[in-house]
Amino acid sequence: MLPGGLLLTACQVRMARAALRWPVEELARRSGVSQASIRRIESVYGVPNVTVSILDKLRSAFEEAGIVFLADDGAQDGGPGIRFSRYPGRSAAAA
């Protein structure tokens, strides 16, 4: 669960995987969630109809890779999102 008890949304899964440039196979390997489940999760909007333990596995894999999940703040032009806790390109740019 995200801070405040919110669940990971399908959109956040899609955004995090895209940000990390991970194919479905890589996310499955790192999270222990099947490729079929990941594809099913990514095909919907909102909170997917899966167990909390599956969402926790995905969240943990993403967080280990440096993704931070942002809850929906209720703003009209906002919604749930992601960001990097440490930007992977920063060390290369500084060199």
C-alpha positions in Angstrom: 0.0 0.0 0.0 1.0 3.6 -0.6 1.2 6.1 2.2 -2.3 6.7 3.6 -3.4 3.1 2.8 -3.9 3.7 -0.9 -3.3 0.9 -3.3 -1.1 1.0 -6.4 -3.0 1.8 -9.6 -2.6 0.2 -13.0 -1.5 3.5 -14.4 1.3 3.8 -11.8 2.5 0.3 -12.8 2.6 1.3 -16.5 4.4 4.6 -15.7 7.0 3.0 -13.4 7.8 0.2 -15.8 8.1 2.7 -18.7 10.3 5.1 -16.6 12.7 2.2 -15.8 12.5 0.9 -19.4 11.8 -2.5 -18.2 10.0 -5.1 -20.4 7.3 -7.1 -18.8 9.7 -10.0 -18.5 12.1 -7.9 -16.3 9.3 -6.8 -14.0 8.1 -10.4 -13.7 11.6 -11.5 -12.8 12.2 -8.8 -10.2 8.8 -9.0 -8.6 7.9 -12.7 -8.8 4.6 -11.7 -10.4 3.7 -13.6 -13.6 3.9 -11.9 -17.0 0.2 -12.7 -17.6 -0.8 -10.9 -14.3 1.3 -7.9 -15.2 -0.3 -7.6 -18.6 -3.7 -8.0 -17.1 -3.0 -5.3 -14.4 -1.7 -2.9 -17.1 -4.7 -3.3 -19.3 -7.1 -1.6 -16.8 -7.5 1.9 -15.2 -7.7 2.5 -11.5 -6.9 -0.1 -8.9 -6.6 -3.5 -10.6 -8.6 -6.5 -9.4 -5.7 -8.5 -7.9 -4.6 -9.4 -4.4 -2.9 -6.8 -2.3 0.1 -9.1 -2.1 0.6 -8.9 -5.9 0.5 -5.1 -5.7 2.9 -5.1 -2.8 5.4 -7.3 -4.8 5.2 -4.9 -7.8 5.6 -1.9 -5.5 8.6 -3.4 -3.7 10.4 -4.2 -7.0 9.9 -0.7 -8.3 10.9 0.9 -5.0 14.1 -1.2 -4.9 14.9 0.3 -8.4 14.4 3.9 -7.1 10.7 4.6 -7.9 8.6 6.6 -5.4 4.8 6.4 -5.7 2.7 9.5 -5.3 -0.9 9.4 -4.1 -3.7 11.3 -5.8 -3.7 14.7 -4.0 -7.3 15.5 -5.1 -6.2 18.3 -7.3 -8.3 18.8 -10.4 -5.3 18.6 -12.7 -3.5 15.9 -10.8 -3.7 12.2 -9.9 -1.6 9.3 -8.7 1.9 9.3 -10.1 5.5 8.3 -9.7 8.9 9.9 -9.5 12.5 8.8 -9.1 14.0 8.8 -5.6 17.4 8.9 -7.3 17.5 9.8 -10.9 19.4 7.1 -12.9 20.8 9.6 -15.4 22.1 12.1 -12.8 25.4 10.3 -12.1 26.1 10.0 -15.9 25.4 13.7 -16.4 27.7 14.7 -13.6 30.6 12.8 -15.0 
